[in-house]
């Protein structure tokens, strides 16, 4: 009965269907088990009732039919939640329809109450319920329910209001709501929806330079011996124990020697400097090769296997640039830009020059470059890599990424791509829309509670259907001024906000030590691991309390579905601007456990002093049964707290920088647990 | 060179093209001479420069090519203004492209300044300007300008920076900006745009019941003699003199007698009651007929001709409902709803019943009803009617209106339809999108300065590409509580806000007398003209000052292009909540006169007392040359005023309820006119 979608308005107009990215050009995103809202505006002429249905067609072609609820009467907004159960490409549409049963019911209730047109009203009811019985397919037991309703309407010995009440019983309403009688069904166009595995949304990343792990300085030889995959794999149990899901390795390929950078980004290097792993390629190979110091492909596979055994996935860095020594430079000079003087163009940001890097020119031989990079990815996916952290995707054509991501997805739907594009919002958003599974964000630069609050709202709401944020308090490239000054307390606070503010977050190794000294004049660490070996004294890692905190945060994230979803975030007002307060709430029907879940996070962003604040919890968004009492357990300390809609918190480097408080629902009015 | 728009991202991404209604499903609206903004987000990978072009294709097929300006660098937002010169159906697209000349220019400026790669930079410049010269078609004189630029670059005796500066002279830049060298041109899809005659946007309506004009009571016969088209036409010169554009007549058709309503909506009527003209149809005819009391079709044509001679258009009421006596009821009972008892359904809003009205059931015979109504419209358009005020369009299927409006537009592109849908926003917006030229609005119910201000912003901004508001302070159906209490001062103030707040406004006759007594319990006038004759003593109309004010407002509207456009409105803060202050500003490039125009309206909404306020004029939106002085002339009194960014106003029933102040631009710093 659905009419074809067309350029014209339908009999029952359906407009403003969401999520729709760029007029339905790209699919909205969800993961398996994620409750995604489908929203549309459905209305009709006159006073008759309308209804709306969301029809979601999965990769196997079987449609899921979801009744939609009116969530804003004035604006005629209808909503359904779809929770996909398998990965793949879906479509959805919204059907608006005229609802003859409800139309009759409204008229009948009023008229029977007024004693008006009684016989006619009952006759109309019999006619419409007979239609509902005969025109819609139902099970025998449900047909019996409707037949009972018809019998009730026809029971002439009863008074009219009783006949009506019995006919429209709770059971009858349920049967009609499940499979309603629908007239003038008008379908929207089909909108695309892409469903990934849950890890695409929910993940904890741990970044490391494998060469640092197990690297040793020989005072005799006055040079370092590089760590290997074998020595690096010894670090994996600790990473797994902290609860991380993905180990991300900075580039593992041979490193060029031409114009190699020295320590602290010096233009000149010593022969013993290892060079930046981002200057990829040497006579020993390019993007498909392994740096000989790290080991062989077999060693890499063994590393991946060790990780797997610990429940860790391995992500590689995909940095599509070359050192002047990369094999491509001689084999495919056409993949680079040749200047008028015949030389190959190195990277420049005038007047700055980066002689150690040759950017690819994707326009010169798009097909050749594409095939080679696709082949390179196959090498690593073949070796067990299931995720890529893509370096600066915003400096390569988006057409390239769209093709590559679609292509990889066809053969390897489980492989996750994280976009490292710290750039303008349209570029970041479009990279997400064309297929990147996750995105680095501006989180690192949002420093005040006000900035963070506004950004959390943006990410959990307006961009939630296409951009999955991954929050990193620091990276090997970024150490913001507040972190330079903040020391361990701010490292603690920002880890809490990162781990709870987004379903995905990431930590760069060394965070455990609150490594916070910057190279003068730069917003990155001094003695940056990019240019030297940085083995760390892990035995002392617990000293600053950060390593246990990371473990605790990942454990809390696993226990609490509210922290595994992007939507459901709300900011609560704190009177003190140094304090950020937000909640994450999942209704039972959105939660994979089937239970409501609510977490309230309160964090101080001032690492230097104790801060007190009144916080004003908005009970509306917390799903609270009792709006006057907010009993919580602080999951960081195990302390039970009796908060209220207004309560006082004290946070600081001495007392603790944050609460991660779980709302206790099973508490009786008297305060004892039910 | 434009690539085909497709589902994939383009080489130079173009996203978020506006205006786009429901994913480009319906055309955006403009009128001839209206500067309409086209906006898009255009960006690319890396650091190279991009440009954007809007290409507008008119009804004659010749494209207008408009360079777009970057209006928000961070968000990569580009904008062009298109000012259509003829009516008809347009399309537009946005082309994003790589800009090799600007890319080179940025690099060259930096490198030459640093003395870096000088020879290469100049060689690159020669190469790119040669491309600009040979690959883009230009006039001989413009080619000479570019050849000159090349000569300058090649002038080896000059120093490099001089060669660069001479090559990129103002003239060269102008030539390149007009017809740039464009690489990787990537086109958006085509978006529809509908251009109507200017009256569709800019109009002043005057509503009258023609039977009242010249109606006379005979004390002897104890009954009224109806006014006629002939007597009503005597009122036209006064209406024209007040500056109105369109005379709108409530229904002129025969009126049913079954269940005719008496005075003040009484269920029983006296034989002498004329009945509501909205109870259309009697044995004397239906929607294609004229009430015999008013005259003949010839008389109607004469009325239209009189109006035309005075520069007035005639609008009819299109009220698609029938009295039980309408010929359709017997000729086409299938056009109505037949109840189970065999009777035809009258209008109901249970428990209320409207026995005097039969609604059409458009679903029973959509084709038959459509053809008949289309024929009825032809009758009236054939008689010279150029506008229709459509009664309650939201109670008829939108599919019907979309078809009818498209169909009429094909044959009569000049005919304007005004939608009277006081209902939910999705319905109002969708009626506008599917083809209604103008819409009644919530203006009547927005009573405080805050409510009015927010509504003015909404209408002039977010809905401005599809909904053209028509502001009515009262209608024959509506007399809001504030107007009932407000008397002449509020009638004055709301006339000012209506006339200046929207390019279209309308007045219901009798407004001149501030008729403000309501029928008890109703929000409409007592002794409502719908149910009786209401001749008015026009000789006394000037007494309350409203008739001259209406004339003055219409004259000001004609003189000031800023009041003839929807966009360009800004609210300015008034400290006193009883005071509304807004401005309308047109830049020179948006103004049909080619001159900037700025009007500042300050109105008090308190008819009972004098109100003072500080107003805070935002100089940014006024296009002020001198932000400290705001010299204006109050157009209502002719008074010159020296306002500033902060100034004090006093308004009230004694001193005047409003300023309509024109910004004086040609004033020298000393205060004297230039």
Interface residues (C-beta under 8 A of the other chain):
Chain A: X7 X8 X9 X10 X11 X13 X15 X16 X20 X22 X23 X24 X25 X41 X43 X45 X46 X47 X74 X75 X76 X106 X107 X110 X111 X114 X116 X120 X123 X124 X127 X184 X339 X340 X341 X348 X349 X350 X351 X363 X394 X395 X396 X397 X398 X399 X402 X403 X424 X425 X426 X427 X430 X433 X434
Chain B: X7 X8 X9 X10 X11 X13 X15 X16 X20 X22 X23 X24 X25 X41 X43 X44 X45 X46 X47 X74 X75 X76 X106 X107 X110 X111 X114 X116 X120 X123 X124 X127 X184 X339 X340 X341 X348 X349 X350 X351 X363 X394 X395 X396 X397 X398 X399 X402 X403 X424 X425 X426 X427 X430 X433 X434
